[in-house]
Amino acid sequence: MTTIQLDLTGLKCPLPALKTRRALGRIEPGDRLEVHCTDPLAAIDIPNLISETGDRIENIARDGDRITFLIERRANR
């Protein structure tokens, strides 16, 4: 199991969700994607994306204006 970090700080909607979708398509099932965002809309957009893709959010953490998502890639879609 590998964890890939994706720094999307400073990007605004819809880029964090689009780049997260692209990154999820490039990793293997069982791997994790750690996404760092500062766009407040990412707190809505990324969970909605994950419900669409069938992947799983393991953790959401907030530190000031930074939101960190830890996402597990599920089986191939």
Sequence and secondary structure as in RCSB ss.txt:
>XXXX:A:sequence
MTTIQLDLTGLKCPLPALKTRRALGRIEPGDRLEVHCTDPLAAIDIPNLISETGDRIENIARDGDRITFLIERRA
NR
>XXXX:A:secstr
  EEEEEETT  TTHHHHHHHHHHHHS TT EEEEEE  TTHHHHHHHHHHHHT EEEEEEEETTEEEEEEE  S
  
